[in-house]
Amino acid sequence: MSQRIDSSEPRQLGSGTVIVAAGLVLSMVAVVLTAERHVTEWSFALVFGLLIAAGEMVQFRVDRVRNRAPIATSAALGYAMLRGPALLIPPDPAQILAVTAVATAVGIIPRVVAALPWDAVVSSRRVLSVGAAAATFSVITPRSMTWDGSWQHAFPLTGAMLVSILAAAAMDALVGAGQATERYNRPFPSALRDEAAVAARIGMAMGISGILLAAGTSLLGLWAPPLVVVPLLLTQFAFRRFANAQRTYRSTVRSMSRTTEVAGFSAPGQNLRTARLAVALGNDLGLTPKRMEALEYAALLSGVGQLALADPSPGGASLLRTRDERRKAAEIGAEVIERSGVLDHVAEIVRHSSDAYRDGRANNPDIPLESSIINVATAYEQLAGAGDRDSAATAMESISLGIADEFDPVVVESLRRVVGLGFRF
């Protein structure tokens, strides 16, 4: 199953175009200014440029929505915070941006030639965040301040580096949250929360590496980059293995979801369509990435329990079964999922996915919201399917009649918004 269900269909790509355009304009201005003023400390610019290009070439996808290039990011941030005594003239913000932009372009070329995936938006976001770090560090740090061995300089420089890293993280989080809001209809506060969480985990690790790279190079010269980059390479290798394991894990879950289709208990693509709508609703309701992943898995596996029933439903329409039969199937499905030993949270969602709102979540707030989402997504998929606009309207009307009785009002309102914004199977 190769289709992606990491989000609802993007509404438009305007934000990505704006981000790339902003990165290109900023890069071109920086290159022109640097050409007029001439590059200072060529050896440092070349070494850091090579690090950025190499990091861009070996970027990888650590989650389902974007690529990561930790070496490139750390090298660019390190170059933005260089000071003496190892170099006489620290680079100005224009030169920092020019080196970052040119090196990024050089690193992308081999990926394009080899037909490897790359993301222009992510690269442009890196340029913007490095620009924020360079501008912040330049403003708050006098050019005369160097690593001279005194505490009077060491403390202010370290503090300035931390503030610059925070500025870069804030820029990237704001841009990323705006893009997620525009593309996937996520509430901006929720999108900003998720971006901040990513910045706190992965972004700050790259930022601290950039600080070590800058401080080490400023003191030891060009001997420092290899000492800092080797641990980064090992860390990236571990991240890549983790990302590969996660992809295998998701593929296994999706393959399991197809067993109901093979056995004739669900229509072809039915589980995938339900999961796509469930994820769209989760986006609209601002669920965290961890809960979104559990929601996707639960939606894909929500029909597994039907295999224990005597006969398949016509066309996979489980709504034609009695309430007791659906609850029994959900309970059996949850028990099957629990036996994996690692999906207990997913099993709990599946267990309550066929509960009527009045009998479940309305009286028991401990029942996951995700169960109500799957209940609504399943009903809409079976009522509307891959039909036209009229069938979607009819399905919406039928579901609306069950508000506060069969379906959670919060989720039904979310469905109205998602469908109103153009969601289609």
C-alpha positions in Angstrom: 0.0 0.0 0.0 2.0 2.9 -1.2 -0.5 5.7 -0.7 0.2 8.2 2.0 -2.3 9.1 4.7 -0.1 11.4 6.8 -2.7 14.2 6.4 -5.7 15.3 4.5 -5.2 16.5 1.0 -3.4 19.8 1.1 -5.8 22.6 0.3 -3.2 24.6 -1.6 0.6 25.1 -1.9 0.6 28.8 -1.5 2.6 28.9 1.8 5.3 26.6 0.3 5.6 28.9 -2.7 5.9 32.0 -0.4 8.6 30.3 1.8 10.7 29.2 -1.2 10.3 32.7 -2.8 11.4 34.4 0.5 14.4 32.1 0.7 15.4 32.7 -2.9 15.1 36.5 -2.6 17.0 36.6 0.7 19.7 34.3 -0.8 20.1 36.4 -4.0 20.4 39.6 -2.1 23.0 38.0 0.2 25.0 36.7 -2.7 25.0 40.1 -4.5 26.1 41.9 -1.3 28.8 39.4 -0.6 30.1 39.6 -4.2 30.4 43.4 -3.8 32.1 43.3 -0.4 34.2 40.2 -1.2 34.4 37.0 0.8 36.4 37.2 4.1 38.3 34.2 5.5 37.9 32.1 2.4 39.2 28.9 4.1 36.4 29.0 6.8 33.8 29.8 4.2 34.9 26.9 2.1 35.1 24.3 4.9 31.7 25.3 6.3 30.2 25.4 2.8 31.4 21.9 2.2 29.9 20.7 5.5 26.5 22.3 4.6 26.6 20.8 1.1 27.5 17.3 2.4 24.8 17.5 5.1 22.3 18.5 2.4 23.3 15.5 0.3 22.8 13.0 3.1 19.5 14.5 4.4 16.9 11.9 5.4 13.2 11.8 6.4 12.9 11.4 10.1 9.1 11.8 10.2 6.4 11.5 7.5 6.2 15.2 6.6 9.7 16.5 6.1 13.3 15.7 5.4 16.0 16.5 8.0 19.6 17.6 7.4 21.1 17.9 10.9 24.7 18.2 9.7 23.8 21.0 7.2 21.8 22.9 9.9 24.4 22.6 12.6 27.2 23.7 10.1 25.2 26.7 9.0 24.4 27.8 12.5 28.0 27.2 13.5 29.2 29.4 10.7 26.8 32.1 11.8 28.4 32.4 15.2 32.1 32.3 14.5 34.4 34.7 16.3 38.2 35.0 16.9 40.9 34.3 17.7 41.1 31.6 15.0 39.8 34.0 12.4 40.5 37.7 12.1 37.3 38.9 10.4 34.1 37.1 11.4 31.6 36.7 8.5 28.7 39.2 8.3 25.1 38.1 8.0 25.1 38.6 4.2 28.1 36.3 3.8 26.6 33.7 6.1 23.4 33.6 4.1 25.3 33.5 0.8 27.5 30.6 1.9 24.5 28.7 3.3 22.4 29.3 0.1 25.2 28.4 -2.3 26.2 25.3 -0.4 22.6 24.2 0.0 22.1 24.4 -3.8 25.4 22.5 -4.4 24.2 19.8 -2.0 20.8 19.4 -3.6 22.2 18.9 -7.2 23.4 15.3 -6.6 20.1 14.4 -5.1 18.3 15.8 -8.1 20.6 13.9 -10.4 20.1 10.7 -8.5 16.3 11.2 -8.3 16.4 11.2 -4.5 13.6 13.0 -2.6 14.4 16.6 -1.4 12.2 19.4 -0.2 12.8 22.9 -1.4 10.5 24.3 1.4 12.6 22.7 4.1 15.8 24.0 2.6 14.3 27.5 2.3 13.2 27.3 5.9 16.8 26.5 6.9 18.0 29.6 5.0 15.4 31.8 6.8 16.2 30.4 10.3 20.0 30.7 9.7 19.3 34.3 8.6 17.5 34.9 11.9 20.3 33.4 13.9 23.0 35.4 12.0 21.1 38.7 12.4 20.5 38.1 16.1 24.1 37.2 16.8 25.4 40.2 14.8 23.1 42.6 16.6 23.8 41.5 20.2 27.5 40.6 19.9 30.1 43.3 19.2 32.5 42.3 16.4 35.4 43.0 18.8 34.2 40.3 21.3 36.3 37.1 20.8 37.1 34.0 22.7 40.2 35.5 24.4 40.1 33.1 27.4 38.4 35.6 29.8 35.1 35.0 31.5 34.1 38.5 30.6 33.9 37.4 26.9 33.0 33.7 27.4 29.8 34.2 29.2 28.3 36.9 26.9 29.4 34.9 23.8 27.7 31.8 25.1 24.6 33.7 26.0 24.5 35.3 22.6 24.8 31.9 20.9 21.9 30.5 22.9 19.7 33.5 22.1 20.6 33.2 18.4 19.7 29.5 18.4 16.4 30.4 20.0 15.8 33.0 17.4 16.4 30.4 14.6 14.1 27.9 16.3 11.4 30.5 16.8 11.6 31.5 13.1 11.4 27.9 11.9 8.6 27.1 14.3 6.5 30.1 13.2 7.1 29.5 9.5 6.4 25.7 9.9 3.2 26.4 11.9 1.9 28.8 9.3 2.6 26.3 6.6 0.8 23.4 8.5 -2.2 25.7 9.1 -2.5 26.6 5.5 -1.8 23.2 4.0 -3.5 20.9 6.4 -6.2 23.0 8.1 -4.6 22.7 11.5 -5.4 25.3 14.1 -2.4 27.7 14.3 -1.9 27.3 18.1 -1.8 23.5 17.7 0.6 23.6 14.7 2.9 26.0 16.6 2.8 23.7 19.7 3.9 20.8 17.4 6.6 22.8 15.7 7.9 24.0 19.1 8.0 20.4 20.3 10.1 19.4 17.3 12.4 22.3 17.9 12.8 21.4 21.5 13.8 17.8 20.6 15.6 17.8 17.3 16.1 21.5 16.6 17.9 22.3 19.9 20.2 19.3 19.5 21.3 20.7 16.1 21.6 24.1 17.7 23.8 22.9 20.5 25.9 21.1 17.9 26.2 24.4 16.0 27.3 26.1 19.2 30.0 23.5 19.8 31.1 23.8 16.2 31.3 27.6 16.4 33.1 27.7 19.7 35.5 24.9 18.8 36.4 26.4 15.4 36.8 29.9 16.9 39.3 28.5 19.4 41.1 25.7 17.5 40.6 26.8 13.9 39.7 24.3 11.1 40.8 21.3 13.3 37.6 21.6 15.2 34.9 20.7 12.5 36.0 17.1 12.0 36.0 16.6 15.8 32.4 17.8 16.1 31.1 16.4 12.8 32.1 12.8 13.5 29.6 12.5 16.5 27.0 14.2 14.3 27.5 11.5 11.6 27.0 8.8 14.2 23.9 10.5 15.5 22.5 10.9 12.0 23.2 7.2 11.3 21.1 6.3 14.4 18.3 8.6 13.3 18.2 7.0 9.9 17.9 3.6 11.3 15.1 4.7 13.6 13.3 6.3 10.7 13.7 3.2 8.6 12.3 1.1 11.5 9.3 3.5 11.7 8.6 3.2 8.0 8.7 -0.6 8.3 6.4 -0.5 11.3 3.8 1.7 9.4 4.0 -0.6 6.3 3.3 -3.6 8.5 0.2 -1.9 10.0 -1.1 -1.0 6.6 -0.5 -4.5 5.3 -2.5 -5.9 8.3 -5.4 -3.5 7.5 -5.7 -5.1 4.1 -6.6 -8.5 5.5 -10.3 -7.4 5.8 -10.3 -6.4 2.1 -8.7 -9.7 1.0 -11.3 -11.7 3.0 -14.1 -9.6 1.6 -15.1 -8.0 4.9 -14.5 -4.5 3.6 -14.5 -2.9 0.1 -11.2 -2.2 -1.7 -9.5 0.9 -0.2 -12.2 1.3 2.4 -9.8 1.2 5.4 -7.5 3.6 3.7 -10.3 6.1 2.9 -11.5 5.9 6.5 -8.0 6.5 7.8 -7.5 9.5 5.5 -10.7 11.1 6.7 -9.8 10.3 10.4 -6.4 12.0 10.0 -8.1 15.0 8.4 -10.4 15.3 11.3 -7.5 14.9 13.7 -5.7 17.7 12.0 -8.7 19.9 12.3 -9.1 19.2 16.0 -5.4 19.9 16.6 -4.3 16.5 17.9 -0.6 16.0 18.8 1.6 14.1 16.4 1.7 11.1 18.8 -2.1 11.0 19.0 -2.3 11.5 15.2 -0.2 8.4 14.6 -2.3 6.3 17.0 -5.5 7.6 15.3 -4.2 6.6 11.9 -3.2 3.1 13.0 -6.5 2.6 14.8 -8.5 3.8 11.8 -6.6 1.3 9.6 -7.1 -1.6 12.0 -10.6 -0.8 13.2 -12.2 -3.4 10.9 -9.9 -6.3 11.9 -12.4 -7.7 14.4 -15.0 -8.2 11.6 -12.9 -11.3 10.5 -14.4 -13.1 13.5 -18.0 -12.5 12.3 -19.8 -15.3 10.5 -20.4 -13.4 7.2 -19.0 -10.2 5.6 -21.3 -7.2 5.4 -22.5 -6.4 1.8 -19.9 -4.0 0.3 -18.1 -3.8 3.6 -21.0 -1.7 5.1 -20.6 -2.4 8.8 -23.3 0.1 9.5 -25.8 -2.5 8.3 -24.9 -4.7 11.3 -26.6 -4.5 14.7 -25.0 -2.4 17.4 -24.1 -5.5 19.4 -22.3 -7.1 16.4 -20.3 -3.9 15.8 -19.3 -3.7 19.4 -18.3 -7.4 19.4 -16.2 -6.9 16.3 -14.5 -3.8 17.9 -13.8 -5.7 21.1 -12.3 -8.7 19.2 -10.2 -6.3 17.0 -8.9 -4.6 20.2 -7.9 -7.9 21.7 -6.1 -8.9 18.5 -4.2 -5.6 18.5 -3.3 -5.9 22.2 -1.5 -9.2 21.4 1.1 -7.2 19.5 2.3 -6.0 22.9 3.2 -2.5 21.5 -0.2 -1.0 20.4 -2.2 -1.0 23.6 -3.2 2.7 23.1 -4.4 1.9 19.6 -6.4 -1.1 20.9 -8.2 1.2 23.4 -9.2 3.5 20.6 -10.5 0.6 18.5 -12.4 -0.9 21.4 -14.6 2.1 21.7 -14.7 3.0 18.0 -18.3 1.5 17.6 -19.7 3.0 20.8 -22.7 5.4 20.4 -21.9 8.8 21.8 -24.7 8.7 24.3 -23.6 5.4 25.7 -19.9 6.1 25.6 -17.9 9.4 25.5 -20.9 11.5 26.6 -20.9 9.8 30.0 -17.2 8.7 30.2 -14.6 11.3 29.3 -11.9 8.7 29.6 -12.9 7.2 26.3 -10.5 8.6 23.7 -11.7 11.4 21.4 -10.0 9.3 18.6 -12.7 6.6 19.1 -15.4 9.2 18.3 -13.4 10.4 15.3 -13.2 6.9 13.8 -16.9 6.3 14.5 -17.7 9.5 12.4 -15.1 8.8 9.7 -16.4 5.2 9.3 -20.0 6.3 8.9 -19.2 9.1 6.4 -17.0 6.8 4.3 -19.7 4.1 4.1 -22.5 6.7 3.4 -20.5 8.8 0.9 -17.8 6.5 -0.3 -16.1 7.8 -3.4 -19.3 9.3 -4.7 -20.1 12.8 -6.0 -20.9 16.0 -4.2 -24.6 15.0 -3.8 -23.7 11.7 -2.0 -21.4 13.7 0.3 -24.2 16.1 1.2 -26.6 13.2 1.8 -24.0 11.5 4.1 -23.5 14.8 5.9 -27.2 15.1 6.5 -27.6 11.6 7.7 -24.7 12.0 10.2 -26.1 15.3 11.4 -29.3 13.6 12.4 -27.3 11.4 14.8 -25.6 14.3 16.7 -25.4 13.8 20.5 -27.0 10.4 20.1 -24.9 8.3 17.7 -22.0 10.8 17.0 -19.9 13.2 19.0 -21.1 16.8 18.2 -17.5 18.1 18.4 -16.4 15.6 15.7 -19.4 16.2 13.5 -18.7 19.9 13.5 -15.1 19.1 12.6 -16.4 16.9 9.7 -18.5 19.9 8.5 -15.4 22.1 8.4 -13.3 19.5 6.7 -15.9 18.6 4.0 -16.7 22.3 3.5 -13.0 23.0 2.8 -13.1 20.5 0.0 -12.1 17.1 1.4 -12.7 14.3 -1.1 -11.8 10.6 -1.0 
